[in-house]
Amino acid sequence: MTVQLCRAEACRSMGTEALTAHIEGHTGCKFDSGYQVDTELETVYCLGQCALSPAMTINGELHAACPRHAAKVRALV
């Protein structure tokens, strides 16, 4: 699984750091440390979804407004 999480200003202001902590805690992996077991967590700076931030991709599929869809994100990650 590859997770790309936007950590640009708009997403940071909408909670991407809390989402980072959740994903790292759930997967046991750290962002930007390379491929680990079956998971790669990458920081990106803008997925073009600033109005729906924070945004992320999971295996190339875009997910936006992540805190508002927390149950969906937990199921995916």
C-alpha positions as a Markdown table, in Angstrom:
| # | Residue | x | y | z |
|---|---|---|---|---|
| 1 | Met | 0.0 | 0.0 | 0.0 |
| 2 | Thr | 1.3 | 3.5 | -0.9 |
| 3 | Val | -0.1 | 6.5 | 1.0 |
| 4 | Gln | 0.7 | 10.0 | -0.1 |
| 5 | Leu | -0.4 | 12.7 | 2.3 |
| 6 | Cys | -0.4 | 16.4 | 1.5 |
| 7 | Arg | 1.4 | 18.4 | 4.1 |
| 8 | Ala | 1.2 | 21.8 | 2.4 |
| 9 | Glu | -0.1 | 24.9 | 4.2 |
| 10 | Ala | -3.8 | 24.4 | 3.5 |
| 11 | Cys | -3.8 | 20.8 | 4.5 |
| 12 | Arg | -1.8 | 21.5 | 7.6 |
| 13 | Ser | -4.3 | 24.1 | 8.7 |
| 14 | Met | -7.1 | 21.5 | 8.4 |
| 15 | Gly | -5.4 | 18.8 | 10.5 |
| 16 | Thr | -3.0 | 16.8 | 8.3 |
| 17 | Glu | -0.6 | 16.5 | 11.3 |
| 18 | Ala | -3.2 | 14.6 | 13.3 |
| 19 | Leu | -3.9 | 12.5 | 10.3 |
| 20 | Thr | -0.1 | 11.8 | 10.0 |
| 21 | Ala | 0.0 | 10.6 | 13.6 |
| 22 | His | -3.0 | 8.4 | 13.1 |
| 23 | Ile | -1.6 | 6.8 | 9.9 |
| 24 | Glu | 1.8 | 6.2 | 11.5 |
| 25 | Gly | 0.3 | 4.7 | 14.6 |
| 26 | His | -2.0 | 2.5 | 12.7 |
| 27 | Thr | 0.6 | 1.2 | 10.2 |
| 28 | Gly | 3.6 | 1.2 | 12.5 |
| 29 | Cys | 5.5 | 3.0 | 9.7 |
| 30 | Lys | 6.9 | 6.5 | 9.5 |
| 31 | Phe | 6.5 | 9.0 | 6.6 |
| 32 | Asp | 9.3 | 9.5 | 4.2 |
| 33 | Ser | 11.4 | 6.5 | 5.4 |
| 34 | Gly | 11.0 | 4.3 | 2.4 |
| 35 | Tyr | 9.1 | 1.2 | 1.7 |
| 36 | Gln | 8.5 | -0.8 | 4.9 |
| 37 | Val | 7.0 | -4.3 | 5.0 |
| 38 | Asp | 4.0 | -3.7 | 2.6 |
| 39 | Thr | 3.5 | 0.1 | 3.2 |
| 40 | Glu | 5.1 | 3.2 | 1.9 |
| 41 | Leu | 4.1 | 6.6 | 3.4 |
| 42 | Glu | 5.1 | 9.6 | 1.4 |
| 43 | Thr | 4.8 | 13.3 | 2.0 |
| 44 | Val | 3.6 | 15.4 | -1.0 |
| 45 | Tyr | 3.1 | 19.1 | -1.3 |
| 46 | Cys | -0.3 | 19.7 | -3.0 |
| 47 | Leu | -2.7 | 17.3 | -4.5 |
| 48 | Gly | -4.9 | 20.2 | -5.8 |
| 49 | Gln | -7.6 | 19.7 | -3.3 |
| 50 | Cys | -7.0 | 22.7 | -1.0 |
| 51 | Ala | -10.7 | 23.5 | -0.7 |
| 52 | Leu | -11.3 | 19.9 | 0.6 |
| 53 | Ser | -8.2 | 19.6 | 2.7 |
| 54 | Pro | -6.6 | 17.6 | 4.0 |
| 55 | Ala | -6.1 | 15.4 | 1.0 |
| 56 | Met | -4.3 | 12.1 | 0.5 |
| 57 | Thr | -4.0 | 9.3 | -2.0 |
| 58 | Ile | -4.1 | 5.6 | -1.2 |
| 59 | Asn | -2.7 | 3.4 | -4.0 |
| 60 | Gly | -3.3 | 6.3 | -6.4 |
| 61 | Glu | -6.9 | 6.9 | -5.4 |
| 62 | Leu | -7.6 | 10.4 | -4.2 |
| 63 | His | -9.3 | 11.0 | -0.9 |
| 64 | Ala | -10.1 | 14.5 | 0.3 |
| 65 | Ala | -11.8 | 16.1 | 3.4 |
| 66 | Cys | -10.2 | 13.2 | 5.3 |
| 67 | Pro | -11.2 | 14.2 | 8.9 |
| 68 | Arg | -14.8 | 14.5 | 7.8 |
| 69 | His | -14.6 | 11.0 | 6.5 |
| 70 | Ala | -12.5 | 9.5 | 9.2 |
| 71 | Ala | -14.3 | 6.1 | 9.3 |
| 72 | Lys | -13.6 | 5.6 | 5.6 |
| 73 | Val | -9.9 | 6.6 | 6.0 |
| 74 | Arg | -9.5 | 4.1 | 8.9 |
| 75 | Ala | -11.0 | 1.4 | 6.8 |
| 76 | Leu | -8.6 | 2.1 | 3.9 |
| 77 | Val | -5.4 | 2.6 | 5.9 |
